[in-house]
Amino acid sequence: MVTNDTSGTVHIANFLPVGEAALDVIRAVDPRIEIHNVSQNLVRYLREPDHPDLDVGSAIEEAAEIQHRDRIWFTFFSGDLGANAPALEWIALASAGANQVLDQPLGDDVVLTKMPGLAARVIGEWVLTFMLMDAKGMLGYVETQRQQRWLRQPTPQTLEGATVGIIGYGAIGAEIARFCESFGARVVGIRRRASGDGSPPPDAPASVALVWPPERLHDVLAESDYVVLAVPLTEETHNLIGERELAAMKPGAALINIARGEVVDWTAQVAALESGRLRASYTDVTSPEPLPDGDPLWSAPNLFITPHNSGLQPDYFGKAAHRFADNLRRFLNGAPLRDVVDRHAGY
């Protein structure tokens, strides 16, 4: 239950670039709500504390005010502010993952929620784009156009009949599977709560042949033409794809990562690309992020990198505000919150 100040005001810190119309959706939940938009100066301080344009004193003062006033934080990332925030009761993340907060100190009594599936469709589209680029050899055509050469690539392939292994079959994985169904691709998956006999979830698209528990990871890797990583970053998934897993993959397969950069052992991945065992790797995430200028990964063979933007979409924050407002109504009414993060599991 929310603990109001003596005026009865429900103070909310908004760390996100949410438009006024979306903020009004949140305000409409209860007349006691007062939203405090966090300054870009503080947001930058939390991410880049050594940035030369920072007003450090102002950032520290604002941070202290948030910690002692605001009971609810609507955010992607709040740095280490949660370690000493006596007013804080709930962090509402506008993201599916929670590692960016769980990696920071946080009071034991603070509830953490996430928004799974908010970007599932657009991330599924991103993965489909990667697969179609790969099947049709588009990266080769980009290069020949730069060279101003009329040169056909090897015969284009098709997604029809391909096997797509989805490691982390959740909301995003299910959306990817729906796209695969339209293209005639077969899907096998790994899911933490899968049944031991490989039966797909009841609502799975027809493209999904099998969904196995994590101990069958190598079996899925061995039969997949495309391996899609869609797992949350936890202690169990850190470096989930390493030298042994890359060796277990079907020779000439492609790897697609829309999870987190730390899910992959990058040294092993580059070695697999250089040897040709891994045909190509398409990644929307790296480690570190952002990937520094001049980093060797920029020039790794057959590695295509996008800057962690697969989840971006029109009116993302408006959609997030509506979902936050729904949970906020539950919070104020004393009802159980939806999508509470399991701190022990890490997501």
Long-range contacts (C-beta under 8 A, 24 or more apart in sequence): 1-331, 1-334, 2-71, 2-72, 2-89, 2-331, 2-332, 3-71, 3-89, 4-32, 4-71, 5-69, 8-32, 9-33, 9-34, 10-34, 10-71, 10-72, 10-332, 11-36, 11-69, 11-70, 11-71, 11-72, 11-87, 12-36, 12-70, 12-71, 12-72, 12-73, 12-74, 12-328, 13-38, 13-66, 13-70, 13-72, 13-73, 13-74, 13-75, 14-38, 14-74, 14-75, 15-43, 15-73, 15-74, 15-75, 15-76, 15-77, 15-78, 16-74, 16-75, 16-76, 16-94, 16-317, 16-320, 17-317, 18-74, 18-317, 18-318, 18-320, 18-321, 19-317, 19-318, 21-318, 22-317, 22-318, 22-320, 22-321, 22-322, 23-321, 25-318, 25-321, 25-322, 25-325, 26-74, 26-321, 26-324, 26-325, 26-328, 28-325, 29-325, 29-328, 29-329, 29-332, 30-328, 30-329, 30-332, 33-328, 36-66, 36-69, 36-70, 38-62, 38-66, 42-66, 46-77, 46-78, 46-79, 46-81, 47-77, 47-79, 72-328, 72-331, 74-324, 76-100, 77-101, 78-104, 79-104, 80-104, 80-105, 82-106, 82-107, 82-110, 83-107, 85-110, 90-331, 90-337, 92-324, 92-327, 92-328, 93-341, 94-118, 94-316, 94-317, 94-320, 94-324, 95-311, 96-171, 96-172, 96-232, 96-311, 97-232, 97-233, 97-260, 97-347, 98-232, 98-341, 98-346, 98-347, 99-232, 99-233, 99-234, 99-260, 99-346, 99-347, 102-341, 102-343, 102-346, 111-337, 111-340, 112-340, 112-341, 112-343, 113-327, 113-337, 113-338, 113-339, 113-340, 113-341, 114-339, 114-341, 114-347, 115-320, 115-323, 115-324, 115-339, 116-170, 116-171, 116-339, 117-171, 117-172, 118-311, 118-316, 118-319, 118-320, 118-323, 119-172, 119-310, 119-311, 119-312, 119-313, 119-316, 120-171, 120-172, 120-174, 120-175, 121-175, 122-310, 122-311, 122-312, 122-313, 123-172, 123-175, 123-176, 123-230, 123-258, 123-310, 123-311, 124-172, 124-175, 124-176, 124-178, 124-179, 125-179, 126-258, 126-284, 126-306, 126-310, 127-176, 127-179, 127-228, 127-256, 127-258, 127-310, 128-176, 128-179, 128-183, 130-256, 130-282, 130-304, 131-159, 131-162, 131-164, 131-226, 131-254, 131-256, 132-159, 133-282, 133-304, 134-226, 134-254, 134-279, 134-280, 134-282, 135-159, 135-162, 139-280, 139-302, 139-304, 158-183, 158-184, 159-183, 159-184, 159-185, 160-184, 160-185, 161-185, 161-186, 162-186, 162-225, 162-226, 163-187, 163-188, 163-223, 163-224, 163-225, 163-226, 164-188, 164-224, 164-225, 164-226, 164-228, 165-189, 165-190, 165-220, 165-221, 165-223, 165-224, 165-226, 165-227, 165-228, 166-190, 166-228, 166-230, 167-217, 167-220, 167-227, 167-228, 167-229, 167-230, 167-231, 167-240, 167-241, 168-229, 168-230, 168-231, 168-232, 168-237, 168-259, 169-194, 169-201, 169-208, 169-211, 169-230, 170-230, 172-230, 172-258, 173-228, 173-230, 174-201, 174-203, 174-204, 174-205, 176-228, 176-230, 177-204, 177-205, 177-207, 177-208, 178-205, 178-207, 180-205, 180-207, 181-205, 181-206, 181-207, 188-212, 188-220, 188-223, 188-224, 189-220, 190-214, 190-216, 190-217, 190-220, 217-245, 218-244, 218-245, 218-248, 221-245, 221-248, 221-249, 221-250, 221-253, 222-248, 222-249, 222-250, 223-250, 224-249, 224-250, 224-253, 225-250, 225-253, 225-254, 226-253, 226-254, 226-255, 226-256, 227-253, 227-254, 227-255, 227-256, 228-256, 228-257, 228-258, 229-255, 229-256, 229-257, 229-258, 229-259, 229-263, 229-264, 230-258, 230-259, 231-259, 231-263, 232-259, 232-260, 232-346, 232-347, 233-259, 233-260, 233-262, 233-263, 233-346, 234-345, 234-346, 234-347, 235-346, 236-346, 237-263, 238-262, 238-263, 239-263, 239-264, 239-265, 240-264, 241-265, 241-268, 241-269, 242-268, 243-268, 243-271, 246-272, 246-277, 246-278, 247-272, 247-277, 249-277, 249-278, 251-277, 252-276, 252-277, 252-279, 253-278, 253-279, 254-278, 254-279, 254-280, 254-281, 254-282, 255-280, 255-281, 255-282, 255-283, 256-281, 256-282, 256-283, 257-281, 257-282, 257-283, 257-284, 257-285, 258-283, 258-284, 258-285, 258-310, 259-285, 260-285, 260-287, 261-285, 261-286, 261-287, 261-288, 261-289, 262-287, 266-297, 269-303, 270-296, 270-297, 270-300, 270-303, 273-300, 273-301, 273-302, 273-303, 274-300, 274-301, 278-302, 280-304, 284-308, 284-309, 284-310
